[in-house]
Structures are given as C-alpha cells and as structure tokens.
Amino acid sequence: MASEPVDVWAMADLVTPFAVRTAATLRVADIVQDGPVPLDEIAKRSETRADPLGRVLRFLVRRGIFTEPEPDVFGPNEASRSLQSNAPGGSREWLDLDGAVGRADLAFVELIEQVRGHHPAYRAAFGRSFREDLAHSPQLSDSFDDLMESKSGEFVPSVAASLAWDRFDQVTDVGGGKGVLIAEIVERYPAVRGTVVDLAGPARAAEDYLESRGVRDRAEVVVGDFFDPLPAGADAYVLCDVLSDWEDEDAVRILTRCAEAAGPESSVIIIELLPDPDGEFTETDLRMMIYVGGRMRDMDRTERITAAAGLFVAAVTTLDDGHGIIECLPDR
Ligand SMILES: C[S@@+](CC[C@H](N)C(=O)[O-])C[C@H]1O[C@@H](n2cnc3c(N)ncnc32)[C@H](O)[C@@H]1O
C-alpha cells in the first residue's frame, strides 16, 4: 500500500515549534486580534525587544501564521486566531512556555538522558520533578488545574453521558482535580452525590469550582493523598487520567486504596486513553514518561495492574475520542 513520504527533516525541525511557542507565550495573537499592529507596539505590549520579536514574527508569516501587510506591521489570519487566548479548540494555553504543560514540554530536550538511563528528563531540565514544581509554584499549579479543566470541554459531558451513573448513590472522584467530572455527573443525575479527593491545592480550587457550578450541596471535597486510605462507603471510585501519571507499582498502590475503600460491592472506574491508530496514545505515552515518569497502558497491562490490586475488568465503554471507561469489580 502506497503511503505518504515521511519528511524526516521537517519532522525534526525545532525552529518552528519554538517560534510558535514564543508567540503563544507572548500572546501576540491577542495583541493583533483586531487588525494589524506596528511591531514597536507589539513589543511594548508584550514587554519584549522589537528586533528579535520581529525576526520571529517574520519567520512565522513565512510559515503561514500572522500576516505582514506592510514592513514591520503584523496582523492576524486564520492560523493566528487559533493562538488567541481561550480560542475554542485553541492551543495557546498548552503551548505557553510559562504554563505547566508548555514548560514541561521543554524537558523533551533531555529525552536522550532518560533513554540512556542517566536522569529523568524533567528533573534533568529543571532540577526538580514536575510534581515538586507544581507544589512550589501556585502559578504553575493553577495553570495545570486550568489546563485539566479545559481538556475536559467535550470529554467530560461524554463521560457523564456514556455510563448510567445513576446506578450509584455516591461517586468519589479520586485525584478529581477541580471537580469538573463530579460537577457534570451530579448535575446530570440529580439523585447522585459526589466527592472529590485531591491534594490541598486542587481541593481548594474544587471547593470554588463546585460552588460556581451550584452543586456544592451534593458534592463535597476531601483533602487527601491517594496513597493513604480513602474515604470508604462510595458506590463508585473514579480514577480519570490519573493512573497514566504513574509507573505500574504506584498505579497498583492507588488501585489498592480504591479497592479497599470500595469494599466487596462497589466499582472502581478507570478512565484512560486507549491505544489508537493515529498515534495520540504513543505521543501521550512519551509525555507521561517525560513529565512525570508515568505510562499509558493497553487493556492487557490495565488488566494486570487491576488484578494485582484484587480487581477484575467487568466492562469497557469506548468513547469517540479514544478514551475507555473501564469498570472494575472486586475479584472475590
Ligand atoms: C492528570 S490530573 C487528572 C485530574 C482529573 N482527574 C482530570 O481528569 O482532569 C491528576 C490529578 O491527580 C492529583 N494527584 C496527584 N498526586 C496525588 C496524590 N498523591 N493524592 C491525591 N491526588 C493526587 C493531581 O492533583 C491531579 O488533580
């Protein structure tokens, strides 16, 4: 079967990604969103130097992002609009070099160190782990919580719609972040009560978020560490995009805490991206490896870690975006 030739040189280019990320970080697309703006003004508003900024923007114009209708004046185009802040389906916040994920991407320059077995890439790049960075920096931590919330856009409603969550009286979202999924579930199923368990920072954000969604009366927040015993008595314990942050041994410890809290009658529900033909799974696998030393898992591997925690996979629902909702029960 004929396939497209692979342009390895273009694939390995670092100039374009860094130019795009620099423009994203400086919010140039926001500055020019209403029409062409002189370079000096863009430099002033982005607190940068006009000469290097102009050279970056001229390069991006050649790549099809922004326009230069007259010398040293830059304007928007369709491509630049997707770099505006909060653009629907946009990428600015993910590419922002001052944000949690844009910064973490910079650790890829140390991929070779990790592959050679010398150092974890993130620590080699920044001197401490991703989690230590979030714990030290409220700005990075808030940025990460916001990115997790934005990722949730279409995904969370589809998770809430794809399972009959009203089978459960009480759902506990372990490592539930700001509580976006719990808010969606209790909003959609008025008889269900929810709990978010997370570390202190995200738990604080969850209190505010659940309040803002008007579901605080049916959704509580518990500050907790999922390596410690979890609040018992829920009918379902959810781990959404949590286990892929961890290597197998830690993932089994987290699952074991969920299984202990769940007892003999309740479900543990894992939500993770499953292997796909277009490569998102393998790309995310590398990101997990570099950012946090985690990994993506196919169903065989997921079944191995659930079995090690005393659970078995009872049902899998696959979502259009490639995530699986994997319902596990105690293996009695
Ligand atoms: C990738 S985020 C997923 C958040 C949320 N479940 C979602 O799908 O958007 C991982 C979450 O695990 C939380 N987390 C990390 N370590 C934790 C720990 N030891 N105990 C409890 N939560 C933890 C993080 O704070 C973060 O909210």
The ligand as a Gaussian input file, in Angstrom:
#p B3LYP/6-31G(d) Opt

LIG

0 1
 C       -3.742000      14.404000      35.387000
 S       -4.599000      15.114000      36.730000
 C       -6.231000      14.500000      36.444000
 C       -7.255000      15.343000      37.117000
 C       -8.696000      14.936000      36.825000
 N       -8.966000      13.584000      37.265000
 C       -8.989000      15.106000      35.344000
 O       -9.245000      14.104000      34.663000
 O       -8.948000      16.251000      34.857000
 C       -4.038000      14.142000      38.120000
 C       -4.658000      14.565000      39.429000
 O       -4.117000      13.733000      40.465000
 C       -3.902000      14.552000      41.601000
 N       -2.901000      13.940000      42.479000
 C       -1.576000      13.781000      42.247000
 N       -0.984000      13.161000      43.280000
 C       -1.968000      12.928000      44.190000
 C       -1.985000      12.291000      45.456000
 N       -0.868000      11.776000      45.991000
 N       -3.165000      12.185000      46.113000
 C       -4.312000      12.710000      45.560000
 N       -4.352000      13.315000      44.356000
 C       -3.192000      13.427000      43.677000
 C       -3.425000      15.854000      40.999000
 O       -3.510000      16.914000      41.924000
 C       -4.343000      15.999000      39.815000
 O       -5.530000      16.663000      40.147000

